[in-house]
């Protein structure tokens, strides 16, 4: 199956071929225009990507490191985080400056959705 057959404005990057097949089947059944790429995010060229949404990937600072290694023009990152989100934000502020909006998750009282913008590496 060709996981790269569609060119929509939404790209899903997933390293698991099994999950990619599920996502492609769902995309086809719902007649959505979504590009699904079977690749590790570290190996994906992010040059034309402005917004990233991530769930269950890495801690916040490691996520930023991976993303900014490939693209320093990312406008926003949306992260789905659990109860350690505050410590992760503090750790990230040691390497980056950014603004963050927090939204309580509807699935768990301990979870938050973080919208991180105006991201810049600090010079140390």
N, C-alpha and C positions, 0 to 999 in steps of 0.2 A: 504494500500500500504506500502511495506517495503522500507523506505527511505535509509536504510543502506545496500542495496543489492549489491552494487559495491565497489570494493576496488582499486581505482586508486590512482595516486600520487597527485590528486587534491581533496580536501575536501571542500565542501561548507557548512557553518554552518548558519542556518537560524532559527529564533525562530517562524516564522509564518508558520503553517501547509499549508495554502493556497499557499504561495510563494514556499514552498518546493515541493508541488505537481506540480506547474508550472515548476519549475526547473527540476524536475524528468521527466516530460513529454517532455520537450525540450531536455534534455540529451538523453532520449530514441530515440526521433525522429532523432537526429543528430548522434546517435550511438557513444556517447562519454563515456569514462570510467571515471566517476566522482562520488565520494561518496558524498551524500547529507544527512546531519544530521539535524534533527528537534530538536534543542536545543538552549538554550541561551549560548553564548560563555563563560559566567562565569561558566557554568556547564560542559564544554567540556574539556577533558584531552588533553592538548596541548603538552605533553611530546615529541612526535616525530615530531612536527611541527617546521620548521626552518624559514619559510617565511609566513607572514600574509599580506593579502590585505584586506583593510577595506574601506567602503564607508557609510557615513551617520550613523555612530555608536555613537561615543561620541567625546568629545574634545580630543586633542592629549595626554595630560597627563593622563586623565582618561582611555583612550585606553591602554596606556602603563601600567598603574597600573593593569588593568584587565588581560592583557596578561602576565605580569611578575609575577603575583600572582600564575599562573599555570605553568609557564615555564621560567626560567631565562636564557635559552640557545637559545632564538630566535635570529636569525642572521640578519633579516631585516623585516621591516614593511613598507608596501606601503599604503599610505593614500591618498584618494581623498578629497581635502579640498577646501573650498570656500575662500572668501576674508579675513576672520579672521585668516588665517593660520599662519601669522607671529607672532601675539600675542600668539597663541596657542604654537608655537615653543618656544617662550621666557618663557612661563609658564612651559613648560616641562623641560627646561634647569635648572629650580630650583630644580628638583628632579633627573634628569638623565643627563648623558653626552652622546653625540651621534654625528655622522656625518649625514648630510642631503644633498641630491641632490634634486633640485627643477626643475620640468618640467611644462611648461605652458599647461593647458588643451586646447584641440581643441574645446571643447564645450562652454567654457566661458572664456572671458579675465580676469575675476576676480578669476578664479579657478586654482588650481595647483595640481599636483601629486607629493607627497613627498616620496622619498625613504630614509628611516632612517636606518642606520647601526651602528655597533660598539656601541651598546647600553649598558650602565652600569648605575646602580643606584648610585647616589652620596651618600656619607656617611656624614650625618649631625647629 
